[in-house]
Amino acid sequence: MEPHKRFIRSNKPKLIKVLCTDASFILQHVEGKELITEREYNNLIPNSDTRGEKVTIDLLDKLMNKGDQHCKEFIALLGEDETLQTFPALKEILPPPTAPQQVAVRTPATDTPVQEAGLVKTYAMIQSPRGLCVIINNVNFEKSTERRGSDTDADTLEQVFHWLGFTVERHRNKTVAEMKAVLQECSQKAVGDCFICCVLSHGKSEGILGHDDDIEENVLTMDEILTPFKGCPQLAGKPKLFFIQACRGKRFQDEVILTTDSGGEVAHELETDVRPFQRPTIPTIPADADVLVSMATVNQYYSLRHPIEGSWFIQSLCRQLREGVPR
């Protein structure tokens, strides 16, 4: 699905709740932008028997049916000052209006004194597109439970990294072998100033489960994720970022009572990304240059995911990027 159409669909309940408070206002402005015809406007305009909620629903459905360009222009309309003044709650829904032109990322300090560290090197972020962002999103499994809410995470990641100027490539419900093939292919075609890899799946201490989780001990390890990118000449000296939303065990941290990303339900509203295992091992993560690996949880513990709103880790990451990058 096209990115702007996907944005409206994934945020449709929130948009309806906000826009239905003054459906006539948004309808007039949509018609003024020629996103709908005069006849469509007359058919949609509310009367004494029509609720604003129904008008808003019909309008959003009509715009999505018209295609991604209409959706893009509608989102731009929502971001205009007059619209935001009428619907201030839109500021919590809309992505940032423009992508930053350059991003500087500091390298981590080693043994350098604090006052000297962090200013040694910055990564140039000037190419367009910025680079490749690959999202592997495993939702359905042959044995484990469905990872409800994971599509929300994938949608949010796509929106944020598209806004940041990346080419975004999504893969859904892949086996372990297919995930390896996707990563190998990405290592061969990745160009630009940066590479992003996001993996959303069930997991355990040894690694990440594929769609074919019926095969015992068949997991994608962190080493198998990172190895294809160790010898990429086109990514040499450039940041390679890996974000992993998956459980790494079957323990809860402290007193958190939520759902997990495992194979089964462990709480009423939240879920985890793991399935039971017998012999946990501690995975090793290569400390290669220019590589950042950020995982949703520590070894032996669940990662948490809301079945509708997505995971804490991915949603927090995307929120920080939206708010922090413009600064």
N, C-alpha and C positions, 0 to 999 in steps of 0.2 A: 504494500500500500504506500502511496505517495506520502512524504513526510508531513506536509501541512494538513492533508486530509486525516492522516493518522493522529496528528495533534488534536484536531477537533473531536475525533471519535473517542480518543482516550480521556479527554477532558470534558466530554459532553455533559455529564451530570452537573459538574461545577459551573459550566457556562450557562446551562439552563437555569440553575438556581440564582445566578447573578442577573442575567439578562431579562428574565421574566418579570423583574420588578418594574421595568419600563420597556415593554416589548415594542410599543409604538415608536419610541425614540430610535432604537437600533434598526427597526424595519425601515424607517424613513431614510436613515443614513446609508443603509445597504442599497436601497433603491436609488439614492442620490449618486452612489458610486457605480451605478449601472451593473451591479452584481446580480440583480434580478430585473425582470421586465416590469413595465407598468401593470400589465395584466396579472403577473405573479404577485405584485405588491397588493393589488386590489383583492386578490383571492386570500392573501395572508392577513390583511389588516384586521385587527381585532374589533369586535363589536360587543354589545352588551351581553351576548351569549357566549363569547369566546374568552377563555382564560389566557392570560399572558404566557403561561407555561406551555400551552398547546401551540401558540403562535411561534414561540422560540424553538420548540422541538421541530415543527414543520420547516422553519427557516433553516436550521442547521442541516436537516436532512436534504433540503433542496440544494444548498450550497455544496454539500459533499457529493451529491449526484452530478453536479456541474463540473467537478474535476478539481485537481490540485491547485491550479492557478487561481480559481475563484476562492478557494480556501485560503491561499496565501494572501490575497488582497483583503479578505475579510479579517484575518488575523492582524494585518497592518492597520485596518480600520479600528480594531479593538484597542490598539496601542496608541491611537491619537489622543492628544490632550483632552479634547472635549469629551470623548468617550470615557476616558479614565476619570474625569471629574464627575461624570454621571454614574459610573460604575467603579468606584475606587477598589472594590474587591478583585477586579481583574488583575491588579498588580501582583496578586499572589498566584495567579494562574498562568499568565503570559510569560514566555521566555524573554530574555534580554533582547532589546530591539536590534542591536547590531553586533557583529562579531569583532573582537579586538584585532588590531592589525599586527600586533607583535606581543609575544609572551616571553618573558625571561624566566628561566628556571635555574635556581642555584644548585650547584653540586653540593653533596653532603660534606661536612668537615671531617677530617680524620684526626691527625695529631696536631693540627694547626691551632694556635691560640684563638680564642673566641673572637677577639677584635680583628683578626686577620682572616678568619674563615668565612666562607660563604660568598666572597667577592672575587674568587679566583677565576671563575668561569661562568658564563651564561650560555644557554642554548639559543641559537638564532631560530626565530619562528617567523619566517618571512615568505615561505613558499605558499602557493595557492594551487591546488588544495594543500592544507597543512601536512597531511599524511593520511595513512589508512587507519581506520578504527574497525576492528572486527568484533562482532558480538555473537557468541555461541550461547544460545538460550535453550536449554533442555527443560521441557515442561512435562512431557508425558513419558512414562517408563513402562517396561514390560512387567515389572513386579512392584516397584515402589509407587507411592502415591503421586498424584498430579501435583506439580509445584504451582499452586494457585498464587497469583500475584506476580509471577515472574515476567509475564508479558508487560506488565506495568513498568517493571524495572528496565526491560529492553527498550520500551518506547521512550522512557525518560533519558536513557543513555544515548539513544539515537538523536533525540532532539538536542541535547546539550552538545554532543561532539559535532553534529552538523552545524550548529551555531558557532562552534569554535573553528570551523573551517575544514573539518576532516571529511574525507570520503568514508561513508559508513556502510559496512557490509554485514548483513545479518544471516545467521544460520540457526535453524530450529530442529530440535529433536534429533541429534546426531549420535551415532554409536561412538565408542572409543576409537575405532579405526577411522571413522569418518572425521572425528575431531582432529586426529593426527594429520590426516590428509589436508584438512582445511588450513591448519597451522603451517604445514610445509609449503602449501601453495602461497600463503600470505608472505612467508619469508622470501619467496622468489619474486614477488611483484610489489612488495612494500617500497614506496618511494616517499620523498618529502622530508620534512624536518623532524618527524616524530612518528612513533608507532604505538597504537593502543590496542590492547587485547582484553576483552571482558568475557569471563566465563561464568555462566549462571547454571547451576546444576545441583543435584544431590551429590554428597561426597562423604568420605570417611578419612581416617587418619592416613591411609596409604595414598589417597589421591581422589580424583573426581570421577564420578560415575557417568557412563554414557546412557543413551536411550536403551541399550541392550544390557540392562543391569541384571539380567537373569544369568549372565555368565560370571561365575564366582571368581573373585580376585582379579577381574578385568577392569582396571582403572587407568585413568590418565594421570600420571604423576607430574609434579611440578617440574621435574627435570625434563620430562618429555615435552612440556609446554615451552620451556625456555630454550632447549637445545637447538631448534631450527633457526633461532635468531642470533646464535653466538657468532656465526661466521658470515653474516650478511655484510658485504662491502658497502652496499648502499645505505646501511643503517649504522655504520661505524662512527663512533663519536656522537651519536644522536640518541636522545632518550627513548627508551622502550619501556612502556608502562603496562603492567598486568594487574587487573582487578578481578579477584576471585570471590564470587558469592557462592559458597558451598560449606557445608559442615565439615569438621575435621575430627569428629568423635561423637560420643553420645552422652556427654555431660552438659548440664546447665551451669552457667556461671552464677555464683552467689544465689540470690533468691528470685531470679528472673523467671516468671511463670508465663510463658508465651508459647506460640507454635514454632516449629522448627523446620529446617530444610532437610528432613530425614526421609525415611520411607513411610512414616506414619504419624498420626496426630498425637501430640503430647500435651496440648492445651486447647482451650476453647477457641481463641481468636487468632493465634499465630502459628506458624509452621517452621520446620527446620529443614536443612539440606543434608541429611545423612541417612544411612540405614545401619542396622546393627552389624557389628563385626566382632571377631574373637581375638585376633592378635594384632593390636595396634602397633604401628611403628612410627618413628619420628622422621618425617621427610626432610631431606636436605635441600636447601634453596641456594643455588650458585650465587656467589657474591660478585658477579661480573660487572664490568664497568658500564655505566649509563643505563642500568636496569633497576627499575623499581617494581617490587612485588608487594601488593597490598591485598590482604585477605580479610574476609569478613569476621574471622574469629581465630583464636589460637588453637594449637593442637589439642586434641581430645575433647573439644567442646562444640556444641551446637552453634549454628548461625541462625538468626531469627528473621522471619519474613511474614508480613501481613498478607492474608490471602486476597486482598483487594488493593491496598495501597502500596504493595511492594515491600522490599527489604529495607531495614534501617541503614545498612551499609551503603547500598547503591543510591538510595534516595538522599542520604546525607552527603555523599560524594558529589552528586549532581547539584545539590543546593549550594554547596561550598564553591563549586566551579562557577555557577551562575553569579553568586554574590562577590566572590573574590577576584575573579579574572579581570573584570572591568577596573578594579582598583590597582 
